[in-house]
Amino acid sequence: MAAGHGNTPAAWTAVSIAMLGFVVGSVALLQVPTQMTLLWIGLIVATLAFPLFLVLSKLGFHSSEH
């Protein structure tokens, strides 16, 4: 993989959290009737992925040196 291609613990953690949020939101949309509370929880979890990435990056988990 190319250097600097996001292969860091901070990037993987943020992407995993965002994916979890999107999955929760998608499951909420598939319910009949739509579960709005679950949808909002999924959106909040997905939105928290970016600030989490910034915090992990500041803590030094965004360096590709293993």
BELQUI-V440554 format. One record per pair of residues at least 24 apart in sequence whose C-alpha atoms are under 10 Angstrom apart, sorted by the first residue. I is the first residue (numbers start at 1). J is the second residue. If there is no record, write none. Layout:
i=I j=J
i=I j=J
This chain:
i=3 j=64
i=4 j=62
i=4 j=63
i=4 j=64
i=5 j=64
i=6 j=62
i=6 j=63
i=6 j=64
i=7 j=62
i=7 j=63
i=7 j=64
i=7 j=65
i=8 j=57
i=8 j=61
i=8 j=62
i=8 j=63
i=8 j=64
i=8 j=65
i=8 j=66
i=9 j=53
i=9 j=56
i=9 j=57
i=9 j=60
i=9 j=61
i=9 j=62
i=9 j=63
i=9 j=64
i=9 j=66
i=10 j=49
i=10 j=50
i=10 j=52
i=10 j=53
i=10 j=54
i=10 j=55
i=10 j=56
i=10 j=57
i=10 j=58
i=10 j=59
i=10 j=60
i=10 j=61
i=10 j=62
i=10 j=63
i=10 j=64
i=11 j=49
i=11 j=50
i=11 j=52
i=11 j=53
i=11 j=54
i=11 j=56
i=11 j=57
i=11 j=61
i=11 j=62
i=11 j=63
i=12 j=53
i=12 j=62
i=13 j=49
i=13 j=52
i=13 j=53
i=13 j=56
i=13 j=61
i=14 j=46
i=14 j=47
i=14 j=48
i=14 j=49
i=14 j=50
i=14 j=51
i=14 j=52
i=14 j=53
i=14 j=54
i=14 j=56
i=15 j=46
i=15 j=49
i=15 j=50
i=15 j=53
i=16 j=46
i=16 j=49
i=17 j=42
i=17 j=45
i=17 j=46
i=17 j=47
i=17 j=48
i=17 j=49
i=17 j=50
i=17 j=52
i=17 j=53
i=18 j=42
i=18 j=43
i=18 j=44
i=18 j=45
i=18 j=46
i=18 j=47
i=18 j=48
i=18 j=49
i=18 j=50
i=19 j=45
i=19 j=46
i=19 j=49
i=20 j=45
i=20 j=46
i=20 j=49
i=21 j=45
i=21 j=46
i=21 j=47
i=21 j=48
i=21 j=49
i=22 j=46
i=22 j=47
